[in-house]
Amino acid sequence: MTGRAGAAEANGPTGTESGTGAVGAGRGDGGPTGSASTGTTPPGAGPVDYEGRRFRQPGDDAGTVAVYHQQDDLVWGEVAGGRVRRGWTAGTRNPDGTLSMGYTIVFATGEVVCGRSENTPELTGDGRLRLRETWERYGPHAATGVSYIEEVA
């Protein structure tokens, strides 16, 4: 996992910011793809297995990538590239495939952000996994938002 153009700045689980969400590159623009959600576990997919999946924010040209891992219901990921020096996310996969996660990100500027997110899996039009992240950032620049990351093809 983080942004999108918006009035407020906020950092989400993979490191982007915006008034509406966060994940991907740090401080940029982008936005939801506008695709309709398919709910939690994508139809016909059974429980989502996150092991080895790579995600980035749609339109992120900064090179920020999150690599996820999974063991049973435990899911964790590492984030790096672009404006993110290093980031981590860890949490659990619920039976419906959603993720309950916490995150910490260190930006190239030295800024450190922490927060939590609830991630809902969806499918893109071409069958890749998309995560809709509803996040809350803690600390002196506390914020909330929604962002999207998509599986790297």
C-alpha positions in Angstrom: 0.0 0.0 0.0 -0.9 5.0 -0.9 -2.3 10.1 -3.6 -5.3 11.8 -4.8 -5.9 15.5 -5.4 -7.8 17.0 -2.6 -8.0 19.7 -0.1 -6.4 17.9 2.8 -3.1 16.1 2.9 -3.0 12.6 4.4 -0.9 9.5 4.2 -2.4 6.1 3.9 -1.2 2.5 4.1 1.2 2.6 1.1 2.3 6.2 1.3 0.3 8.6 -0.9 -1.8 11.4 0.2 -4.9 13.4 -0.7 -8.2 14.6 0.6 -9.8 11.3 -0.3 -7.3 8.7 0.3 -3.8 7.4 0.4 -1.6 4.7 -1.0 1.2 4.6 -3.5 3.7 7.3 -4.0 3.8 9.9 -1.3 2.7 13.3 -2.6 1.1 13.2 -6.0 -2.2 13.0 -7.7 -4.2 10.3 -9.2 -7.6 9.1 -8.1 -10.1 6.3 -7.9 -10.5 4.5 -11.2 -14.2 4.9 -11.2 -14.8 1.2 -11.5 -17.7 -0.3 -9.6 -16.9 -2.4 -6.6 -17.6 -6.0 -6.6 -18.0 -6.2 -2.8 -15.6 -8.1 -0.6 -14.3 -11.5 -1.8 -14.4 -11.1 -5.6 -17.1 -13.3 -7.2 -16.0 -16.9 -7.9 -12.7 -16.3 -6.3 -13.1 -17.9 -2.8 -10.9 -16.4 -0.1 -8.2 -14.0 -1.4 -4.7 -15.2 -1.1 -2.4 -12.2 -0.8 1.0 -14.1 -0.8 3.4 -12.5 -3.3 0.9 -10.0 -4.7 2.4 -6.6 -5.7 0.3 -3.5 -5.5 0.6 0.2 -6.5 -1.6 3.2 -6.8 -3.2 3.6 -10.3 -1.3 6.2 -12.2 1.7 6.1 -9.8 4.8 7.0 -11.9 7.0 7.4 -8.8 7.7 3.6 -8.5 6.2 3.0 -5.1 5.3 -0.7 -4.8 3.8 -2.7 -1.9 4.6 -6.5 -1.8 2.2 -8.5 0.3 2.7 -11.8 2.1 0.3 -14.1 3.9 0.5 -17.0 6.4 -3.0 -18.3 7.4 -5.0 -15.2 8.3 -1.8 -13.1 9.0 -1.0 -10.6 6.2 1.9 -8.2 6.0 3.6 -6.1 3.4 6.6 -4.0 2.6 6.4 -0.7 0.8 9.3 1.1 -1.0 10.1 3.3 -3.9 9.4 6.8 -5.1 8.9 9.1 -2.1 8.7 6.2 0.3 12.0 5.2 1.9 10.4 2.2 3.7 7.0 1.2 4.9 5.3 -1.7 6.6 1.8 -2.9 7.0 0.6 -5.9 9.0 -2.8 -7.3 10.0 -5.3 -10.0 9.5 -7.5 -11.3 6.7 -11.1 -11.7 7.7 -13.2 -14.7 6.4 -14.7 -12.4 3.7 -11.3 -11.5 2.3 -11.1 -8.0 3.8 -8.0 -6.9 5.6 -7.7 -5.2 9.0 -4.2 -3.6 8.9 -1.9 -1.2 10.7 0.9 0.7 8.9 4.0 2.8 9.4 5.7 4.7 6.6 9.0 6.6 6.5 9.1 9.2 3.6 12.3 10.4 1.9 11.6 13.7 3.7 12.1 11.9 7.0 8.4 12.3 7.9 7.1 9.2 9.7 3.3 8.4 9.5 1.3 5.6 11.3 -2.3 4.6 11.0 -4.7 1.8 10.3 -6.9 0.7 7.4 -9.7 -1.6 6.4 -9.1 -2.9 2.9 -11.8 -4.4 0.8 -10.8 -6.5 -2.3 -12.4 -5.8 -5.6 -11.7 -6.9 -9.2 -10.6 -4.5 -12.0 -12.1 -4.8 -15.4 -9.2 -6.9 -16.6 -9.4 -9.3 -13.6 -6.6 -8.0 -11.3 -7.1 -7.4 -7.6 -7.9 -3.9 -6.4 -7.9 -2.9 -2.7 -10.3 -0.2 -1.5 -8.5 1.2 1.6 -10.5 3.1 4.2 -7.8 4.5 6.3 -7.1 6.7 9.4 -3.7 8.4 10.0 -2.6 9.2 13.5 -0.5 11.9 15.0 -0.1 15.7 14.5 -1.5 15.5 11.0 -4.3 13.1 11.7 -6.7 12.4 8.7 -9.0 9.9 7.3 -9.8 8.9 3.7 -10.4 6.3 1.0 -7.8 5.3 -1.5 -7.2 2.4 -4.0 -4.2 0.3 -4.9 -4.2 -2.2 -7.7 -2.3 -5.4 -8.4 0.7 -5.0 -10.7 0.1 -7.1 -13.8 
